[in-house]
Amino acid sequence: MLAPIDHTDQSRRRMFKTLLWVTMCFGVLFSIFNATRGLWLLVGIEVVYTALALYMLVVVERTRHLKTLTIVYLIPFLGVMMATLANPDTSVGIFAWIQTIPIILYLLLGLRLGLIGSLIFVSLGLYIYTQHYTEKNPSDSIGFLLDIGMATLAITVFSHTYEHTRAQTEKRLIELISTDYLTGLANRSKLTEIFYRERAHALRNQSPLALVYLDIDHFKQINDRFGHETGDQALRHFASVLSQRLRSTDLLCRLGGEEFAALLPDTSATQAATIAETLREQLASTPMMVEDAPLQMTLSAGVASLGQDGERLDQLMSAADKRTYAAKRAGRNQVVSAERPALG
Ligand SMILES: Nc1nc2c(ncn2[C@@H]2O[C@H](COP(=O)(O)OP(=O)(O)OP(=O)(O)O)[C@@H](O)[C@H]2O)c(=O)[nH]1
C-alpha cells in the first residue's frame, strides 16, 4: 500500500534549517565581534536571536505550520538586520547584506510573499542607507547606493524567475506522478492521497464515504480481437463514459490494467451501489465504435464503505475487490455490495 503523497515542501524546510544554522553561526560571531566594540544592545539582541534559532531548529522538523513559523522567524530576523543597518556605528559594508533579502524570502516563502517582502525590506534597507550615509559623504555614497540598488534589483529579478520556474516544474511533476498517462484519470497514488483527506472530512462530519471497484468484463478479448491500440482506446472510452456520470467531487481513478475505482464522498453504501448501477447501465448503453461497428463493453463492480468495511484504504479496496470478484463469478455485468449479493 502506497503512503499518502507528502506535499509538504521539504526543500523549504531544508532551506529554513540552513538559514537557522547560518543565523546561529553568524549570531555567535557577531555577538563576539560587537562585544569587543562595546555594542552591548546589539550583543543582547544577537544572543536572544541565536537562542531563538536554536529553539526553531528543534521544532522545524515536526511543525505542520512551516510557513507561519518561517514568517514568525523572518520578521524579527529582518528587523534585526534593519536595526543593524540603522546603527551609525556599524560599517558601510553592512549594506551588502541587503542583497541576501530577496534570495532568502523567495526561497523560503515563494513568489507572492517573496516579492512583497523583498520590496518592503529592500526599500527600507536602502532608505536607511540614504538617511545614514548620504549626508556624511554625498559623492561616494550615491555611487554605492546605485551599485547596491541595481545589484539587489538584479538578484530580485533572478530570484523571482527562479522561483516561478521551480514552482511551475513542481506543479507539473505533481500532476505527472498523480495521473494515469493513458486515460488522464487520477492514479492509485492520487487515490491514496485523496482517500486520507476525504476520510478525515468524513470522520469529522460524521458523513459516509464509499469506494467502488470497477473492472471491465472480458477486456482481454478486446485486445486479442482488435489489438492493443484498440484496447487502449477502449480504456479511454471507459474513462470518458464514467467520468461524465460522476459528480465533480467524486474521484475516478485507474488502478492499473482494466481496473478502476471511484471514491464517492458523502455517499452511503446503498447510494454508492445505485451510482455504480447507473455507471454499469451507462457503459452498456454507450458502445465504442470499432471499425465502423459498435462494440459494447460491460463492467463488474464491488462496493465498500468506510466504517462497515474498515477504516483504511487497503481494507476498503480488499472488500470492494472481493465483491467485484463475486460479481465476475456470478456472470459479470453487475454490481455487488454488502446489501446486494451477486445474482446468478
Ligand atoms: N490495451 C491495453 N491492455 C491492457 C493494459 N493493461 C492491461 N491490459 C490487458 O488487460 C487484460 C486483462 O485481462 P484479464 O485480467 O484476464 O481480465 P478480463 O479479460 O477483463 O477478464 P475478466 O476481468 O475476468 O472479465 C490483459 O490482456 C492485459 O494485457 C493497457 O494499458 N492497455
The ligand as an ORCA input file, in Angstrom:
! r2SCAN-3c Opt
* xyz 0 1
  N      -4.616     -2.351    -24.287
  C      -4.240     -2.457    -23.021
  N      -4.423     -3.630    -22.390
  C      -4.048     -3.737    -21.110
  C      -3.482     -2.664    -20.409
  N      -3.208     -3.091    -19.138
  C      -3.629     -4.366    -19.059
  N      -4.138     -4.783    -20.245
  C      -4.695     -6.082    -20.602
  O      -5.895     -6.297    -19.888
  C      -6.183     -7.684    -19.913
  C      -6.789     -8.103    -18.601
  O      -7.192     -9.421    -18.714
  P      -7.875    -10.243    -17.546
  O      -7.210     -9.901    -16.255
  O      -7.913    -11.664    -17.950
  O      -9.304     -9.645    -17.444
  P     -10.529     -9.721    -18.446
  O     -10.167    -10.246    -19.794
  O     -11.179     -8.383    -18.408
  O     -11.442    -10.785    -17.727
  P     -12.440    -10.544    -16.542
  O     -11.896     -9.411    -15.705
  O     -12.457    -11.825    -15.798
  O     -13.771    -10.213    -17.125
  C      -4.852     -8.381    -20.215
  O      -4.927     -8.928    -21.509
  C      -3.833     -7.252    -20.194
  O      -2.797     -7.450    -21.140
  C      -3.272     -1.437    -21.115
  O      -2.758     -0.446    -20.592
  N      -3.679     -1.380    -22.401
*
